[in-house]
Amino acid sequence: MNPSTTLYVGDSYDNDVMGAFNGGWHSMWFNHRGRSLKPGTKPVFDLEIDNFEQLFGAVKVLFDLPNNKYIFDINDNENPVLQLGINNGLMMAAERLLESNMSIDKVVILLRLNANQEKILRMKYGR
């Protein structure tokens, strides 16, 4: 496996995140339990999420995935439920970035948001 394109998603910091780090892989900490790192522990994960809705947006940020116009399921049928989940994940990632004081313009470029997603962020955050 190529470490530069391998992402390990795990919910145990000590086992999953540290294991991925020691193997030279990217890691995403799925911190759904809201745990804090032990004092003095250096965070080595690439990204931290706390729910499944954030997963696609986070992977997109890490690997700069292209925007796909349509999302298909395993049977090659357009899947609006999956698309909705992906859009929600992107918007959650956008909101997290905005909370870290990144500008809307930079968030839109980074996540490759469409015009409607940008409009919603601008209305909600008024920047």
N, C-alpha and C positions, 0 to 999 in steps of 0.2 A: 504494500500500500504506500502511496505517495503521501508523506506527512503534510505537504503543503496543500493537499486537497482532501485530507481526511479530517472529519469533524466527529468528535466523540461527545455525545450528549448524555449527561448523567446527573443523578440527583444526590450523589454522595461526593462531598468535596474531597475527602481523604482517599477514597477508592477510585472514583471515576475521574475527577478533575486532575488529581495528582498523577494518576496512572497515565492519563493522556499526555500530560505535560512531560512526564519522564520518558514517554515514547516519542516525543517530538511532534505530537499531533495538536491540532486545534482542539479547544474544548469549550463547551457551553455548559454552564452550571444551571441545571433546572432546579432552582431553589424554591420549589413549591411549598416547602415547610417554613420559609422565611427565616432560615438559620443565619446566624452571623459567624464570621470567621473568628477563630480563637485569637486573642490579643497577640500581636506580633507576627501573625501569619500573613505572608505576602500573597495577594491574589494573583494566581497564574492563569486563570481562565480568560478566554477571549471575550466572552459575553456572558451575562447572567440574565436569566428569564425566570418568571415565577408562574407562568401558565402556558398551556398549549397554544393559545391564540397568538402568542408572541413568536412562536417557533419559526414560521416562514419568514417574517420580517427580519428576524435575527440572522437566519441563514443567508438571506439575500444581502444583508449588510456585510457579513463576513466574506462571502464569495462573489459579491457583485454580480448576482444572477441577473440575466436579462428580464425585462418585463414581458410576460407572455400575455397576448391578448385574450386567449381562451385557456382555461384549465380543463383538462379532460380526465375522466376517471379511467380505471383499468380496462373498461370496455370501449374506450375511445368515444364516450359520450360526454358532451359538455356537462359539467357538474357545477350548478350554481351554488350548492351548499359549500363545496370545497372552495369555490371562488370567494364566497362571502367570508369564510374562515381566513383565507389568505389576505383579503382586504382588511379584515379586522386586525390581523397580526401586523400588517404594515402600518396601520394607523396607530396601534399601540406603540410600535417601535418609534414612530414619528413623535408621539407625545413624550416618550421617555427622553428622546434627544432634545426636544424643546425644553423640557424641565431641566436639562443640563446647560441651559442658556445658549444652545445652538440656534442660529437664525432659521426662520422658516425657509428662506431661500436655499440655505445649505442643506436642510433636511429634505426638501423637495428634490434637489439634485442627487443627494446621496442615496435616497430610496427610490429614485425615479418615479415619483408619484405622478398620477395623472392630474388633469386640470380640476376635476371634481374633488379629488382628495386634497389638493392644495387649497381650493376654495373653502372647504370645511375647516381646515386648520386655521386659515386666516380669519374666518368668522368666529371660531371658538377662542382663539388666542389673541385676536385683535392687534396683530403686529404688522 
